[in-house]
Amino acid sequence: MSLNLFALTSDPSKRIVKFELSSDVQNELTTYIKTQEATFDQHEEEIEFDGKYKPDEGEVLFIDGYDDIDDLSSAVENPLSAEVVEPSEDFFSEIKALFTGYTIDGGDVKILLQNFDRRRIISTNGLSIFHSSNVYKKIEGIGLTIDHKLTATLENGKLKFFSFHNTRQMFDLSEYYKVATDDDVTEFAALDIIKSENTDELIEMSDSWVRRKISLIQQSGILQNVPINEMKAVAIEFNIPFLTEIDGTEEVIKLPDNKSDLKKLLRFLDEDYYKSPLSNTAFVTNSKRAVGA
């Protein structure tokens, strides 16, 4: 069995495209991805996703009845029907996920997915080189790096994943998580790394957008996994209101007391900002609008 390689893009006219691979690369890809699949499937327990639970070692989250609205399975079953990838920097920037798959017993298709971002593009903007036979050679044409692990699998309507944050970079999963309740907002405000002057006012300010972002931030674990000094440095670069203060011996994030700055901070913590590697311009990801424009 040889696996084909596809991309899921944000371009509605070319939603699914296929990479034309040499036989050697396709064989190596097949071995590489099948090894990742075996590692991914080593979980011992499946936990239904509820928007709050974070899986421990040996656990995987799942959404049952996921609607494959992009029809990834048809591309896997009929690879010749997919358009070929356009080898350009602009088009590669539209890629949201790489995927492959195969037909299993019973006729169902198992899809193996990796989320994709601009850091994995081997750009033609500049001089890209690689080491071979004791010398460095120039990379001719645009390329990409395939990750060393799977983000998710989809089989018979069951979407499995370890990280909700990474998986929602590929799919719209908004209908599968709940907005934060008043208790959830209170719990967020009580985090060791957060300082809220007035939790009651925070609850009153929390419209459905704020509550959705709080839920996503809690699910992502970014506040527990990224040092506050790193968050602050990036926030300064993007001109995001990111106030901190010393609480005892620890530096904490002070929540803004107005809704506008609060939303900017929450959008930042939900990682909706990025910097274009081509133009060095800051963007808001959901609209590709330059920050400050």
N, C-alpha and C positions, 0 to 999 in steps of 0.2 A: 504493500500500500504506500503510495506516494502522496504527500499532502500538497495542496495548492496554497498560495498565499494571497489573501485579499486585504483590502483596506475599506473601512467604513469612514466616510467623510461627512463634512458638514455642508457639502455642495449638493443641493437637492436635485440637480440635473445629472449628477454622477455620484449617487449615494454609495454604491458599491463598485469597486474597481479591482482589477486583478493584476498582480505582478507577473510578468513573463520571466520565468527562471530557467537557467541552464539546468541540464539533468543533474550535474554534480551538485549544484546549489540546492536543488529540490530534494535530492537524497539526504544531504546534510541537514537541511531544514527539517525534514521528516524525523530524523533521529533526534534532533535537538528539541523539537516540540513534544515528541512522544515522551522524552525523559521528563520534561516539565509537567506533562499531564500526569505521569506516575507520581511525581512529588506532590502535585496539587491534590490528588485523590487519596493521599495518605491520612486524611482526617478521620477521626474516630466517631465524631458525633456531628449531626446537622442540626442547626438552630434556626428556626424560622425568624426572618428579619422583622423587627418591630420598630426600628429607628432608634433604639436606645442601647441594646445589648451589644457589647464588644466581645468578639470571640476570643477565647483563650487558646493556648496551644492544643492542637488536636481537634479544634472545632471549626466549622465552616458555616457561614450564614447562607440562607437560601430564600428565594421568593418563588412560590409555586404559582403556576398559571401566568407566568410572564408572557406578554404579548410580543412576539417577534415581528414587530411592525415593519421592520426593514427587510424582512424575509431573507435573513442570512443563510438559512438552510437551503434555499433554492440556488444560491450562488455555489454552495458546496456541492450540491447534487448536479448542477449544470454549469461547470466553470467556464465553458466556452461562451455562455450567454453574457458574462460580465465584460464590460469595457476594460481596456488596458489602461493602467496607470499613466497619467501624463507626467513625464519626467521633468518637472519644473519646480523651482523653489516655492512659487505661489501655491501650486496645487498640493505639494507635500505639506504645506502649512495648514491645509484643510483636513488632514487626516486626524480622525479621533481615535481610531483603534485599528490594530492589525488582527486578522482572524484567519483561522483555517478550520478544518473539520473533516469528518468522515461519516459514512453510513454504518450504523451498528445493526446487530441482529434485530429483526422485526421491522426494519425499514426506517427507524428514526435516525435523525442526524444529530451527532454530538459536535458542538461548536466550541472551539478553544480560542480564547480572546486575550489580547494584551492591550491595555490602554497606551496611547501614543501621544507624545508632545514634541514640541519643536527642538528640544535638546537632543532628540534622536536623529535629527536630520544631519546628514553629512553634506555640508553646503558647498555650492560652487562659488560662493562669495568669498574669495580668498584662495589660498593654496592649501589643499588638504593632502596629506601624505600618509603612507602606511609603510611598516617595516616588512621587508621580504628579502630573503637571501642576503642578509647582512648589510643591506642598504635600504634607504627610504625611497619609495617611489610615489609619484604623483597619482592621486585618485582622479581618474577621468570620468566626468559626469557626476550627477547628483546621486546620493545614496542614503542609506538609513542603517541604523543599528537595531537589531531585534533583541528585545529584553531577554533576561535569563530566567524569567518566571511568568506564569500565567496570571492574569488578573481575575478571570472568571471563566466558567463553562456554562453552556446552555444546552440542555438535553430534554426533549419532550416537555417543553414549557417550564422547566425548573432551572432557574438561574442561581448558580452557586458562586460565592465570592467571600473573600476574607475582609476586604476593605470597601466599605460603602463609598468612601470618598473617591477612591480610584475608579470604581465601577460607574459612578454617576458622571465621570468624565466622558464615558462612552454612550450611556443611555440616559434618557429622561426617566428618573425613578421617583419623581415628585409625588405620584399617587400612592407610593408604597411606604411613605413615612408620615408621621403625624406631627403637627405643629406643637411647639412646646406649650404645656399648660402653665397655669400660675405657679404650681409647685415646681415645675421644671425651670421656670425663670428664676425662682427663688434659689433653687439648687445651683444654677449657673452663677448667680450673684454671690453665692457663698463659697465659691471655689477659692482655694488658697492663693491663686495667682490673680484673682479679680478683687477689685475694691469698688463697691457700690455705696454711694453716700446715702441713698434712700431707695430701698428695694420696692416699697409701695409705689413710688413714682415711676420706677423702672417698669413695673408690671402695667401701670396705667399707660405708659408710652409704647408698650409692646403690642403693635398691631400684628396682623397675620404675617407680614413680611419679616418683621423682627423675630417673631416666634419661630418661623421656619428656619431663619439663619441660626438662631441659638440652638435649635435641634441639630442642624447640620454640623455646627462647630463642636458640639458635644460628641456627636457620632464620630467625627474625624479624629479626635484626640490630639489636635494640633497644639492645644494649650499645654498638654502634658508632654509632648514630644519635641517641641521646638523651644530652645532657650529664649528667654525674654529679650536678651540683648540682640539676638539675631532678628527677632520680630521687629524690634525698635529700629534697627538699622535699615531694614527694608521699608518700613513705614515712612521713615524720613525721606528715603529716595522717592517714594510715590506721593509725598506730601499728604499723608494720612494722619488725622488727629489721633495720636497715640501717646497719651499722657501716662506717666508712671509716678509712683511715689514709694518711699520706703515705709513698710509696715513691719515694725519690729526690726528684724535683721534682713528681711527679704524685700526685694523689689516687686511690686505688683502693678497690674494694669488698672488704671482708674477709668471707670466707665463714664463717658460724657453725659452731662445732664440735659442735653437737648437731642431731639430725635434725629436731626440731620447728621450731626457728628457721630451719633450712636450707630446709625445705619452705615456710614462710611467705615467705621471701625469693624463692624460685624462683617461687612462685605470683604474687607481686607482679611480678616481672620478666617473667612471661608475660602480664601485663596482665589478670589475672582479677579485678581490683578496679575498681570505678567508684563515682562519687558521684551519687546521684539528683538531677536538677535540680529536682525538685518538693519533696522533703522534706529535701534536704541531708543525707541519711543515707548512710553508706558501706555497700556491699554486696559480697558475693562472688558473681561472676556465675553460676557454675554452679548455685547453689542459691537465689539471690536472698535469702540469709540476711544480716541486718544484721551487720556486723563487731562482734565482741564479744558477740553474742547467744548 
